[in-house]
Amino acid sequence: MQTIEGQYNARSYRIAIAVSRWNRLVTERLLSGALDALARQGVGEDRITVVWCPGSFELPLVVKTLAESGRYDAVVALGCVIRGETPHFDYVAAQTAAGIQQTMLATGVPCGFGVLTTDTLDQALDRAGGKAGNKGEEAALAALEMADVVARLRTP
C-alpha cells in the first residue's frame, strides 16, 4: 500500500496571499499569522507575494488571477465578513467561498481559505490571533501542505 501525505515542506514553493482591506483590523492580523507560519516553515520573503483588494467579495477574482498566472504553487485568501442586519453577509460569504473553491478546482492550484465569517468583531479578533488561534496561519499551512500534496501527485 502506498500512502501520500503532504508536509509543510517549503522546498522552492512560491506562495501568493490575497488579502481583503475591508475589516483591515482583522485581516492585517490574519496576514501576520500567515506570514509568520510561512517563515517558520522556511518560505523566504522572496517567494511570497501579497496582494491587497477592496473586500472579501473581490477575493475570488484576485485568487483566480494569481492561480492562473503560473507563478505560484499555492494561493492563500484572507478576509473577514461580519454579519450585519441584512442578508448581505450571506451573499458575500457564500459567493466568496464558492469562487475560491471554483478557482482551486479549475486551475489545480491549492487555495488556502482564511476568510472569517463571524457574527461579531470580537469573534473575528478571537480567530485572528486571539483565543481561537489565527486562521490566517492555518490557511497558509493548509496551502503549503496542499502544494506539497499536489506536487507529489503530479510526480511520476
Secondary structure, DSSP 4 states (H G I P E B T S, - for coil): ----------TT--EEEEEESTTHHHHHHHHHHHHHHHHHTT--GGGEEEEEES-GGGHHHHHHHHHHTS--SEEEEEEEEE--SSTHHHHHHHHHHHHHHHHHHHH---EEEEEEEESSHHHHHHHEEETTEEHHHHHHHHHHHHHHHHHHHH--
